[in-house]
Amino acid sequence: MNSDSKIGAFALSAFFNDEYDAEAAAHALMDAGIPKDAITMTPGNRPDTSPIDHMGFLDALTGIFFHEEQRAAYAAALEQGGTLVTVQEMNEAQHNIALPILAEKGQIDLNERNS
């Protein structure tokens, strides 16, 4: 079995300041052949809703999809708003398609956002 057919070998995550950019990225991923059930959008806190405990959610994913540093950075960013898009269960070919889509649709660098 070649690496292009190994399902689940790759995962990506990207953070977007704007929910519409995140939705556009998710739609572009689906248009490119990434299965809808492989894409998760996690909204951050909004001014008009009660705060969400994102650490609890991301704690469950630590070690599976995120390293400890990523978990902490994403949790802090979600507390400030924005949307996390995670793509799971990809093979190498899908990963190579998804990576530029996420970058093109406006993913942000969390280090730049926090400085």
N, C-alpha and C positions, 0 to 999 in steps of 0.2 A: 504494500500500500504506500503510495507516495504521499508527500506532505500536503499536497493540494487536496487530498481527499480525507485527511484526518480531521474529523469534526471535533471541535472543542479544544483544540490545541492553542488557540489564540483568543485574547480578549483585549479590548481597548476601552479607555474612558476619556472623556473630554468635558471640560467645564465651559459653559456659555453664560455670559452676563445677561443676555436677552433670551427669554423663553421662546420667542419667535425664531431666533437663529437656531436654537436647539431643535425645535420642531422641523425647521427646514432641513437640518442635518439628518434627522431621523427619516424624513420622507425621501431625501436623496439616497440614503443608505438602502431603503426598501426598493427604490427605483433601480438601484444598482444590483439588486438580487440578494441583499442581506435579508434573511427572514425576519418578519415583524416580531416574532416571539424571542428573537435574540437581542432585541433593542429595548433598553430600559431608560426611561426618563425620570429623574428624581428632582422634583422642584425644590428650590430653597425657600426660605422664609419669605413671606409677603407681608406688607404693612397691614393689609386688611384681614389677616388670619392669625390665629394663635401660633406661637412659635412651635416648631417641630424639633424633637430630639433626634437630630441626624447622626449623632455619635452612636446611638444604639443600633440604628440601621447599618451604619458603616462598620461597626464592631463585628457584626455578623459576617461581613465580607472580607475582613482583614485576613490575610494569608491565603484567601481564595483568589480574589481579584486585585486587592490593594496591598501595598506594603504599608507599614505603620506610618511612615512619613506622608504617604499619599492620603491615607485615611484622615489624618489630622488636618491636612491642608484642605481636602474636600469638605470636611465637616465645617471648618471655619468659613470657607467660601459659601457653603449652603446657608449658614447662619446669616450671612449678609445678603442673601438673595441669589438669583441666578438658577441655572439648571444643569444638572450632571447627566450626561448621556453615556451609558455603558453599553457596549456591544460584546456579547459573549458567544461561546460555542462556534467560533469561526475557524475555518481552515486557513492555510497560508494565503491562498489566492484571494479569499474574501478579506483577509486582513490587509493585503496590499491594495485592495480597492477602497476599503473603509478609511484607512489612514489619511489619504489626501482629501477625502470628502469632509472629514471632521475639521481638518485644518482650513480648508477653503470656506467652510460655512461659518467660521468665526470663533472657533475655540479660542480661549484665552490662556495666557501663561499665568498661572497662579502666583508665581514669584513677582511678576510685573504688577499684578493686581494688588498685592499686599504691600508694595513699596511706595 
